[in-house]
Amino acid sequence: AYAVALKAADYAQFELQATQGTDGGSASTGATYSRGMPTAVANTIAGASIASGNSTLPAGTYDIDAFSVLRATGKSRTYLYNNTDSAVELFGQSADIGTSSGTQASTRVQGRIVLGGTKVLSVRSYVGNGTSGDGIGAATNLAGFVEVYAGIIIHKVA
């Protein structure tokens, strides 16, 4: 069996949260959205931080698992963008989420990245179809729960 032992100092989790019952916002046809994640659920990577919803990571090798919730946005995609170098770090899943109001799904970005220096990264989503009010995610409105519309889990592996 294969097992990975992760040290607590190697992990960060950031999310885009909203209060219970708050939709994620409108989506415009053909637009790209930076899924700013101002909430640090956990962060024990030395030198990592979050500001203006963007993740700053020091040099190193990282395993990334990120997601973005979209609703009735048609052909859509989420990806990891390197703001420092103006380049896509990881391409995420392509999805056709449909255009009817009841269709909501998550698209994921997973992979390993190697950063040669400190970089500012953001999770971004492209949407093919505009949806007013909740194209960036419809609220579940469950009592006692926050709404989560995007997230990233980062493991520093070297």
C-alpha positions, 0 to 999 in steps of 0.5 A: 500500500502507498501512503503519504505522510503530510506534515502540518507545515505543508498545507494551506486551504483557502475558500470563497465563502458567503453567508448562508443564503447568499448567491455567488453573483451574476455571470456574463457571457464570455467573461473570465472571473478571478475566484478571489478566496479571502478566507484562510481555512488553514495555512501552515506553509511558511511564506504563504499568504492570501491577499485580495483573494489571491494566494501568494506562495514561496518557491517550491513544488506544490500539489494543487486541488482547486474547484469552482462552482458555476450555474447554468454557464454553458461551456465553462472551465476553471484554471490556475493562473500565475498573476506574477508571470501572466500565464496559466499554471494548470488547465482545469476541467472543461465542462458543459454545465448547461444553460437551464436554471437548475444546472449547477456543477463544480469544475476542478483544477488538479496537478503539480506545479513548480515555482522558481520564486515567490508567485501570486496565483489565482483560481479563475473561471471562464463562463460561456453563458451569462446567468443573472444573480447566481451564475457564480453559484446558487446558495443552498441556504442550509441553516448554520452553514456558510456557502462555499463557491470556490476553494483551493487546497495546496500541499507543499511537497518540496 
